[in-house]
Amino acid sequence: MKKLTHIDERQRPRMVDVSPKGLSHRVATASGWIALKPATVRLIRASTMAKGNVLVTAELAGIQAAKQTATLIPLCHIVPLTKVAVTATLRRNGVAITSEVKCTDRTGVEMEALTAVSIALLTVYDMCKAVDKTMTLTDIRLVEKIKTPVGGA
């Protein structure tokens, strides 16, 4: 059985020591979906939602959330992010959210990408909850992660 990396010899949670690892350029992409009623989609498209521009607010919330991941998730490392991009795309029956997060560090940015998507989706939910009681958040997932050692090694 493989040893768990975030549990010490007393079965207590611990933050993994990444100091022996070399620096790598890291990229993580995540995505998610929120299903909406057609009437809600029309309100978003017409920019008539009472709380404001849903898509722009969701994108900003996702960016802000990615930068707070280590504060939200106890065993995550603080990672110096070099890029966070969140895109909210209105579709016929909902909103698709994607994120791309980059850094150069000893640990990856998967959690930051997933946090960005999750909070962006929750922001759409919050902004639309007064008019849509049927919203469903689904398909939050890591799409891709890339690790390239610094120096090409």
N, C-alpha and C positions, 0 to 999 in steps of 0.2 A: 504494500500500500504506500502511495506517495505521501511524504510528509507535508502537512499543511504549512504554508509559508507565513500566515498571519496568526499562528497560535504558538505560544512558547511551550517549554517543557512541562509547565504546570497547567496547560490548557487555557491560558489567559490570552486575550487578544494582544497583538503587538504590531507595531508599524515595522515593515520590512526595512532592513538596512540596505540601501542601494548605493552606498558610498564606494564599494569595490567595482561597480559597473562603470564602463566608459560612457562618454557622452555620445548620444545619437540624435539625429534629426528625427522627430516623430510626428506623425500625422494620424488623426483618427477622424472618421466620418461616421455620423449616426443619422438616423431618421425616425420619424414617427408620424402618426395620423390621428386626427380628431374628426369623427363623423358628425355632420351637422344637418339639420333640416334644410330643405331648399329655401325656405323663407329666411332663415338665418344667413345663408350664403348670399341671398339678395341684399340683405341689410349691410353685410360686410362690403360687398361689391359697390354698393351705392354710397359707402362711407357715411351711413346714417345710424350706426350703432351708438347708443347713448354715451358709452365710455370713451369713444374716440376711435382712432384708426387701429383696428384690431391687428392687422398684419405687421405694421411697423412696431407697435408696442410689443408684440410677441417676439419679434426679432431682437429688439433691445433687451427684453427680459432674458432671453436665452444667452446673449452675450454676457450680460451682468452675472447670470447664474454660473456660467462656465468659470468665471474669475473667482467665484466663491466656493467651488467644489470642495476644497480641503477643509473649509469651515463647516460644510454640511455633512460630509461623510467622514467619520472618525479616523479611519486608517489610511486615508488618501494623503499623499505627499503634497506639499505646496510646490507647484510647478510654475516656472516663469513662462507664461504663454506668450507666443510671438504672433499668433493670429487666432481670432475667433470669428467665424462667419456663420450667421444663422439666416436661413431663407424660409419664409412662410409663403406658401403658394396656395392660392384659393383655387379649389376644384369644384366641380358640379355638386358634390355631396360632402364637402368638408375642406379641411386645410391640411396640407402636407408640410411637415417641418423637416429641414435637413440642417446639419451643422458640420462644420469642418474646423478642427482645432489643431494648432501646430505648436511645437516647442523644440528646443534643443536641450536635452536633459538626460538623466539616468533612468527615468521611468516614463511611462507612456501617458497619453492624454485621453484614453478611452472614457474614463469616468467624466471628464470635463465635457466631452462631446455628447455623451448620454444625458448629463445634467442639463446642458443647454437645450436639447430637444425636449426633455421632460418639462422644464419650466416654461419654455415657449408654448407648449401644448396647454399647460395649466393656465397660462395667461389668456389664451384664446377662450378656454373654458370660463374663466372668471369674467371676461368681458362680454360673454354671450349668455351667461346663466340666467339672466332675467327674461330672455326671450326663447330659450331652448332648453327644455328639461330632459331631452333625450340624447344629449351629446355622449359620445363614447371615445375614450382615448385608447388606441391600440397600436400594435406593431412597432413599439419603441425598441430599436435594435442597433447594434454596432454593425455598420455596413462594411467598414474596412479599417485596418490599422497598418501603418507602414513604419518600419524602423530602418534607418540608414545610418550606420556608424559614421561619426565625424572623421573625416580624412579618408573616407571610402574603404576602410579596412573591413 
